[in-house]
Amino acid sequence: MSFDIVVNNEFCYRIIQENADFLKLIYYSHIPTALIALFVSSFIFYKSGKIFSSRLLLLMSVLFSLWSVLDLVVWTVYDTRLTMFAWAPLGFLFMLIFALGLYFTYVFFDRKDISLKKKLVIFLPVLPVMVLTSTRWNLSGFDGLSCEAVEGVWLTNYYHLYGAFILLWIAVLAVSRYWKAHSHHKRMQILLFSAGIELFLISFFITGYIASLIDNFTIGIYGLFGMPIFMAFLGYLIVQFKAFNIRAFATQALVVTLILLIGSQFFFVKTHMNLILTAITFFLVVIAGVILIRSYKQSEEHKEELQVMADRLAISNDRLREMDNTKTEFISIASHQLRTPLTAIKGYCSLMLEGAYGTVTVPMEEAIRRIISSNNRLVNLVENLLNVSRMEAGRMEYEFEDYRVENILGELYESFSFTAALKNLTLRLELPEKPSPLLRVDKQKLQEVFSNLIDNAIKYTKKGSVIVTVEQNPENDKMRITVKDSGIGIPATEIPYLFTKFSRGKDIDRLHANGTGLGLYVAKNIVEAHEGKIWIESEGEGKGTSFIVELG
């Protein structure tokens, strides 16, 4: 073989031959990493339906593989022309890889392409390096003693500074998207992707930068191992979060193929050092693959169980909805049928009290009034049932007119005075000295509300009084109606539940009070329909209760 100083450098040839073991390490660092990058990105590109993010990943992997091949040529040939030819575009490819890394990050986070302005900011700085690649600003010559190209300091610093800028940009972008994400699921994707691409680019950047800084390019080969790490992160994102819309079986196939690909390196190992490195890599990938597949299987099993439970729950909900509709319809029909005889009973009792059917003795009058009182309660019950059925069916109708609250309460006071007298209770109505302002209300619905509140107060009071107060709240100018009794009181633990359907106090059994627990539920809905508020205040058991309504 003939050698010369310019083309076939004998000194460089001897260096290569004397470092055969190191040369195998170079092959190991360049070829498998490039193959893994190409295979994984091609696999994702094919299985994802060729979405835009997978195209960017494939392009970045192709450029990385091209950089690896050219760098491998730099390390393995002693023809200075080939060395200079392969060395020249490495800086340009370095910048393109970093630019595509940022571009890929944007598209992966936002699921859409970036604006033209961002593209110009990212890719325009690459143009000077592309233009100057074949000039002395990039490579000024070849050092025959070190068998290395002489790099231009300014251009080398330029593209390394660009790499640092891109790394910082990706970090800021990741933090911004992380805080804007509203779900833990999305935040985890951002965190894992950012960690993977930053590890790849940082290792690629640091080893290349340090190599140029200290003029020792042997450490640069270790920066290539960041690419398989990045691909492992992408694999985890596919398994755990279905990134790139890749289906389950494709993810498992991806893991198995990675294991087979790295395992095939054992056929090319000839030294103990390479054997150890291959074994460590293979062992780590096998463990990671097993963990990923097992994690996915568990998540899929849980998902299937949840889906089965969700389907059963949906069926149960449909059945409950049908039953609830049937119940509502039945209550509505039954209530309508009950109202007719109750109205007739009330009418005949009123006629009897007026003497339409003859003279009424005092004992008879008292009995008739008791019938009227019981009939009124039954009418309230039927009306509550009707209201509940209307509310649940969305058919509750309101007729708003201008009324004063004291006029509504005055009519109720007359009808409840006799009921209170039968229990030896004092029923008192305290009205403001001046007429209250007119309110836009549904008179009949509010009568039902206050009728329920006064009836409850009388029902749950053994002795003492029931006081109905009408006043204007000076803080908000709203009308406040308070129904206060000296009855059994309500424990603080029960108050939050009394406005729900079929809720009754625990202490009513000893009073032998009857009720369905619907009155307060209906009252709350009617008051809220008037844009008002209703609440309960009680100091505890045996200390009375105040029902307060604010309207206005």
C-alpha positions in Angstrom: 0.0 0.0 0.0 1.4 3.4 -0.9 1.1 6.3 1.4 1.5 10.1 1.1 1.1 13.1 3.3 -2.0 14.5 1.6 -4.2 11.6 0.7 -3.3 8.3 2.3 -1.7 9.4 5.6 0.5 6.5 6.9 0.6 8.0 10.4 -3.2 8.1 10.6 -3.4 4.5 9.2 -1.1 3.3 12.0 -3.2 5.1 14.7 -6.3 3.4 13.4 -4.7 0.0 13.4 -3.2 0.4 16.8 -6.6 1.3 18.4 -8.6 -1.6 17.1 -10.5 -2.1 20.4 -11.4 1.6 20.6 -12.5 1.4 16.9 -15.0 -1.4 17.8 -16.4 0.9 20.5 -16.9 3.5 17.9 -18.8 1.1 15.7 -20.9 0.1 18.7 -21.7 3.7 19.6 -22.5 4.8 16.1 -24.2 1.9 14.3 -26.7 0.5 16.9 -27.8 4.0 18.0 -28.4 5.0 14.4 -30.3 1.8 13.6 -32.4 2.1 16.8 -33.3 5.7 15.9 -34.2 4.8 12.3 -36.2 1.7 13.3 -38.2 3.3 16.1 -39.0 6.4 14.2 -39.9 4.4 11.1 -42.1 2.1 13.2 -43.9 5.1 14.8 -44.2 6.8 11.4 -45.9 3.7 9.9 -48.1 2.8 12.9 -49.3 6.3 13.6 -50.8 6.8 10.2 -48.0 9.2 9.2 -49.1 12.1 11.4 -47.0 15.3 11.2 -45.2 14.7 14.6 -44.1 11.2 13.4 -42.7 12.8 10.2 -40.6 15.2 12.2 -39.3 12.4 14.4 -38.4 10.3 11.3 -36.6 13.3 9.7 -34.7 14.0 12.9 -33.7 10.4 13.2 -32.5 10.3 9.5 -30.3 13.4 10.1 -29.0 11.8 13.3 -28.2 8.6 11.5 -26.5 10.6 8.7 -24.4 12.5 11.3 -23.5 9.1 12.9 -22.4 7.7 9.5 -20.3 10.7 8.6 -18.7 10.8 12.1 -18.0 7.1 11.7 -16.2 7.8 8.4 -14.2 10.5 10.2 -13.0 7.9 12.8 -12.4 5.0 10.5 -10.7 6.2 7.3 -7.2 7.5 6.8 -7.9 9.2 3.5 -7.7 12.8 4.4 -10.0 13.8 1.5 -12.8 11.5 2.9 -12.1 12.8 6.4 -12.5 16.4 5.4 -15.6 15.6 3.2 -17.3 13.8 6.1 -16.3 16.3 8.8 -17.5 19.4 6.9 -21.3 19.0 7.3 -21.3 17.8 10.9 -21.9 21.2 12.3 -24.7 21.9 9.9 -26.3 18.6 10.7 -25.8 19.3 14.4 -27.8 22.5 14.1 -30.6 20.9 12.0 -31.0 18.1 14.6 -31.4 20.7 17.3 -33.8 22.8 15.2 -35.9 19.8 14.4 -35.9 18.8 18.0 -37.5 22.1 19.0 -39.9 21.9 16.1 -40.9 18.4 17.1 -41.4 19.5 20.7 -43.8 22.2 19.7 -45.8 19.9 17.5 -45.9 17.1 20.1 -47.1 19.5 22.8 -49.6 21.5 20.8 -50.8 18.8 18.3 -50.5 21.3 15.5 -47.9 23.0 13.2 -46.1 26.2 14.4 -46.4 29.6 12.7 -44.2 30.8 9.9 -42.6 33.3 12.2 -41.4 30.6 14.7 -40.1 28.5 11.8 -38.0 31.5 10.6 -36.7 32.2 14.1 -35.7 28.5 14.5 -34.3 27.7 11.0 -32.8 31.0 9.7 -29.8 30.8 12.1 -28.9 27.5 10.4 -28.4 29.2 6.9 -25.0 30.8 7.7 -23.5 27.5 8.7 -24.9 25.8 5.6 -23.4 28.5 3.4 -20.0 28.4 5.2 -19.8 24.6 5.4 -17.4 24.3 2.4 -15.3 27.3 3.3 -12.2 27.9 5.5 -14.5 29.4 8.1 -15.6 25.9 8.8 -12.5 23.7 8.2 -9.2 25.5 7.5 -7.1 22.5 7.0 -6.0 19.0 8.2 -3.6 18.4 11.1 -1.5 15.4 10.0 -0.1 14.9 13.5 -3.5 14.4 15.2 -5.2 13.1 12.1 -8.0 15.7 12.6 -9.5 18.5 10.7 -8.7 22.0 11.9 -12.1 23.6 12.8 -12.9 27.3 12.6 -13.3 28.6 16.1 -16.0 31.2 15.3 -18.3 28.9 13.4 -17.8 26.1 15.9 -18.7 28.4 18.8 -21.7 29.7 16.8 -23.4 26.4 16.2 -22.7 25.2 19.8 -24.2 28.5 21.1 -27.2 27.8 18.9 -27.5 24.3 20.5 -27.4 25.9 24.0 -30.1 28.4 22.9 -32.4 25.5 21.6 -31.9 23.6 24.8 -33.0 26.6 26.9 -35.9 27.2 24.6 -37.2 23.6 24.9 -36.9 23.9 28.7 -38.9 27.1 28.9 -41.5 25.7 26.5 -41.8 22.6 28.6 -42.3 24.6 31.8 -44.9 26.8 30.1 -46.9 23.9 28.6 -46.7 22.0 31.9 -48.3 24.8 33.9 -51.0 25.5 31.3 -52.0 21.8 31.2 -55.2 21.2 33.2 -54.9 17.4 33.7 -52.3 15.2 35.4 -52.4 12.9 32.3 -51.2 15.8 30.0 -48.6 17.0 32.5 -47.0 13.6 32.8 -46.7 13.4 29.0 -45.1 16.8 28.9 -42.7 15.9 31.7 -41.6 12.6 30.2 -41.2 13.9 26.7 -39.2 16.9 27.9 -36.9 14.7 30.0 -36.3 12.4 27.0 -35.5 15.0 24.4 -33.5 17.1 26.8 -31.3 14.1 27.8 -30.7 13.3 24.2 -29.8 16.8 23.1 -27.9 17.7 26.2 -25.7 14.5 25.9 -25.2 15.3 22.2 -24.4 18.9 22.9 -22.1 18.5 25.9 -19.9 15.8 24.5 -19.5 17.6 21.1 -18.9 21.0 22.8 -16.3 19.6 25.3 -14.7 17.6 22.5 -14.2 20.8 20.4 -13.3 22.9 23.5 -10.4 20.6 24.7 -9.7 19.3 21.2 -10.3 15.7 22.2 -13.0 14.2 20.0 -12.8 10.7 21.6 -15.3 11.7 24.3 -17.8 12.8 21.6 -18.8 9.2 20.9 -20.6 8.9 24.2 -23.1 11.6 23.3 -24.8 9.3 20.8 -26.2 7.0 23.6 -28.7 9.8 24.4 -30.7 8.8 21.3 -31.7 5.2 22.5 -32.6 6.8 25.9 -34.9 9.3 24.1 -36.5 6.4 22.1 -37.1 4.5 25.4 -39.0 7.6 26.7 -41.1 7.6 23.5 -41.8 3.9 24.0 -43.0 4.6 27.5 -45.2 7.4 26.3 -46.7 5.1 23.7 -47.4 2.3 26.2 -48.7 4.5 29.0 -50.3 7.4 27.2 -50.9 6.1 23.7 -48.7 8.8 22.2 -48.8 9.1 18.4 -52.2 7.2 18.5 -50.3 3.8 18.3 -52.3 0.8 19.3 -51.4 -1.6 22.1 -50.1 -4.6 20.1 -47.8 -2.2 18.1 -46.2 -1.0 21.4 -45.5 -4.5 22.6 -44.0 -5.3 19.2 -41.9 -2.2 19.5 -40.4 -3.3 22.8 -39.7 -6.9 21.6 -38.1 -5.6 18.4 -35.8 -3.3 20.4 -34.7 -6.2 22.6 -34.0 -8.4 19.5 -32.1 -5.5 17.8 -29.8 -4.9 20.7 -29.5 -8.7 21.4 -28.2 -9.2 17.9 -25.1 -7.2 18.8 -23.8 -10.2 20.7 -22.9 -11.8 17.3 -20.5 -9.0 16.5 -18.8 -8.7 19.9 -15.1 -9.6 19.9 -13.7 -8.0 23.0 -14.5 -8.2 26.7 -15.2 -4.4 26.8 -17.8 -4.5 24.0 -19.3 -7.7 25.5 -19.8 -6.0 28.9 -21.3 -2.8 27.3 -23.6 -4.9 25.1 -24.7 -7.1 28.0 -25.4 -4.0 30.2 -27.5 -2.3 27.5 -29.3 -5.6 26.7 -30.1 -6.2 30.3 -31.4 -2.7 30.9 -33.6 -2.8 27.8 -35.0 -6.2 28.7 -35.9 -5.0 32.2 -37.4 -1.8 30.9 -39.4 -3.7 28.2 -40.8 -6.2 30.7 -41.8 -3.4 33.1 -43.4 -1.5 30.2 -45.4 -4.4 28.9 -46.5 -5.5 32.3 -47.5 -2.0 33.2 -49.5 -1.8 30.0 -51.3 -5.1 30.6 -52.3 -4.0 34.0 -53.6 -0.7 32.8 -55.5 -2.4 30.0 -57.0 -4.9 32.5 -58.1 -2.1 34.7 -59.5 -0.2 31.8 -61.5 -3.3 30.7 -62.8 -3.7 34.2 -63.8 -0.1 34.4 -65.5 -0.3 31.0 -67.5 -3.3 32.1 -68.5 -1.5 35.3 -69.3 1.7 33.3 -71.5 -0.4 30.9 -73.3 -2.0 33.8 -73.7 1.3 35.5 -75.2 2.8 32.3 -77.7 0.0 32.1 -78.6 0.4 35.7 -78.9 4.2 35.2 -81.3 3.6 32.3 -83.4 1.3 34.3 -83.5 3.7 37.3 -84.4 6.5 35.0 -87.3 4.5 33.5 -88.4 3.5 37.1 -88.1 7.1 38.2 -90.2 8.3 35.2 -92.8 5.7 35.9 -92.9 6.7 39.6 -93.2 10.4 38.6 -96.0 9.7 36.2 -97.8 7.5 38.8 -97.5 10.2 41.5 -98.8 12.9 39.1 -101.8 10.8 38.1 -102.5 9.7 41.7 -102.2 13.3 42.9 -104.6 14.6 40.3 -107.1 11.9 41.2 -106.8 12.7 45.0 -107.3 16.5 44.6 -110.9 16.1 43.4 -112.3 14.4 46.5 -110.2 16.5 48.8 -111.6 19.7 47.2 -115.1 18.2 47.6 -114.5 17.4 51.3 -113.3 21.0 52.0 -116.3 22.4 50.2 -118.9 20.4 52.0 -117.3 21.1 55.4 -117.4 24.9 54.6 -121.1 24.6 53.7 -121.8 22.7 57.0 -120.1 25.4 59.0 -122.2 28.1 57.2 -125.4 26.2 58.2 -126.3 25.1 54.8 -127.4 21.7 56.1 -128.9 22.8 59.4 -127.9 24.1 62.7 -124.3 23.1 63.8 -123.7 22.5 67.5 -120.4 23.5 69.1 -119.1 19.9 69.3 -120.0 19.4 65.6 -118.3 22.6 64.7 -115.1 21.6 66.4 -115.2 18.2 64.7 -115.7 19.8 61.3 -112.8 22.2 61.8 -110.6 19.2 62.7 -111.7 17.6 59.4 -110.9 20.8 57.5 -107.4 21.0 59.2 -106.6 17.4 58.4 -108.0 17.9 54.9 -105.7 20.9 54.4 -102.7 18.9 55.4 -103.6 16.2 53.0 -104.1 18.8 50.3 -100.6 20.1 51.1 -99.2 16.6 50.8 -100.9 16.1 47.4 -99.6 19.5 46.2 -96.1 18.6 47.3 -96.2 15.3 45.4 -97.5 17.1 42.3 -94.8 19.8 42.6 -92.0 17.2 43.0 -93.2 15.3 39.9 -93.4 18.6 37.9 -89.9 19.6 39.0 -88.3 16.3 38.1 -90.1 16.3 34.8 -89.1 19.9 34.1 -92.7 21.0 33.8 -92.9 23.4 36.8 -94.5 26.6 35.5 -94.6 30.0 37.3 -96.9 32.9 36.8 -95.2 36.0 38.2 -97.2 39.1 39.2 -96.6 42.0 41.6 -97.6 41.2 45.2 -96.8 42.3 48.7 -95.5 39.5 51.0 -97.8 40.5 53.9 -100.9 40.0 51.8 -99.8 36.5 51.0 -99.1 35.7 54.6 -102.3 37.4 55.8 -104.4 34.8 54.0 -102.4 32.0 55.4 -102.6 33.4 58.9 -106.4 33.1 58.9 -106.4 29.5 57.8 -103.7 28.4 60.3 -105.0 30.2 63.4 -107.5 27.5 64.1 -104.9 24.8 63.7 -102.6 26.5 66.2 -105.5 27.0 68.6 -106.3 23.3 68.6 -102.8 22.7 70.0 -103.0 25.7 72.4 -100.2 27.4 70.5 -99.9 31.2 69.9 -99.7 32.0 66.2 -98.5 35.6 65.7 -98.0 37.6 62.5 -95.7 40.6 62.8 -95.8 42.9 59.8 -93.8 46.1 59.0 -95.4 49.4 59.8 -95.1 50.6 56.3 -96.3 48.5 53.3 -93.5 46.4 51.9 -92.4 46.9 48.3 -94.1 45.0 45.5 -92.3 41.8 44.5 -92.5 39.9 41.2 -93.6 36.5 42.5 -95.9 33.6 41.9 -98.5 34.1 44.7 -99.8 30.5 44.7 -96.3 29.0 44.8 -95.2 31.2 47.6 -98.3 30.4 49.5 -97.3 26.7 49.2 -93.8 27.6 50.6 -95.0 29.5 53.6 -97.9 27.1 54.2 -95.3 24.3 54.5 -93.1 26.3 56.8 -96.0 27.4 59.1 -97.5 23.9 59.1 -94.1 22.4 60.1 -93.6 24.9 62.8 -97.0 24.1 64.3 -96.5 20.4 63.8 -93.2 20.2 65.6 -94.1 22.5 68.5 -95.7 21.0 71.6 -96.1 24.3 73.5 -95.3 27.9 73.2 -95.6 30.0 70.0 -95.1 30.3 66.3 -94.1 33.8 65.2 -94.1 34.9 61.5 -92.1 38.1 61.0 -91.9 40.2 57.8 -89.1 42.8 57.7 -86.7 44.4 55.2 -83.1 43.4 55.5 -81.2 46.8 55.8 -78.0 45.2 54.4 -79.4 44.2 51.0 -82.9 45.7 51.0 -84.5 42.3 50.5 -87.7 41.2 52.2 -87.0 38.7 54.9 -89.7 36.4 56.2 -88.9 34.4 59.4 -91.1 31.6 60.7 -89.8 31.1 64.3 -91.2 28.4 66.7 -90.4 27.3 70.2 -90.5 23.6 69.3 -88.1 20.7 69.4 -85.2 22.4 67.6 -82.8 20.8 65.1 -79.3 19.5 65.8 -76.7 21.2 63.7 -75.7 17.9 62.0 -79.2 17.4 60.6 -79.7 20.9 59.1 -77.8 20.4 55.8 -80.0 17.4 54.9 -83.4 18.8 55.6 -83.8 20.4 52.2 -83.4 17.0 50.4 -86.2 14.8 49.4 -87.9 12.6 52.0 -85.6 14.0 54.8 -87.2 14.2 58.2 -85.8 15.1 61.6 -84.7 12.3 63.9 -86.6 13.6 66.9 -90.1 13.8 65.4 -91.2 10.3 66.3 -91.7 11.2 69.9 -94.1 13.9 68.8 -96.1 11.5 66.6 -95.8 14.0 63.7 -96.6 12.8 60.3 -94.8 14.0 57.2 -93.1 12.9 54.0 -90.1 15.1 54.0 -91.1 16.8 50.7 -92.3 20.2 52.0 -88.8 21.7 52.5 -87.5 20.2 49.3 -90.3 21.8 47.3 -90.0 25.1 49.2 -86.2 25.4 48.5 -86.8 24.8 44.7 -89.6 27.4 44.6 -87.6 30.0 46.5 -84.6 29.5 44.3 -86.8 29.9 41.2 -87.7 33.3 42.6 -83.9 34.0 42.9 -84.2 34.0 46.7 -82.6 32.1 49.6 -84.0 29.9 52.3 -82.1 28.5 55.3 -82.6 27.2 58.8 -81.2 28.5 62.1 -81.5 26.5 65.4 -79.5 26.6 68.6 -80.0 22.9 69.1 -82.5 20.4 70.4 -85.3 21.8 72.5 -84.4 25.4 71.6 -86.7 26.1 68.7 -86.2 26.7 65.0 -86.2 29.6 62.6 -86.9 29.1 58.9 -85.8 32.2 57.0 -86.7 33.2 53.5 -85.2 36.2 51.6 -86.9 37.5 48.5 -86.4 40.6 46.4 
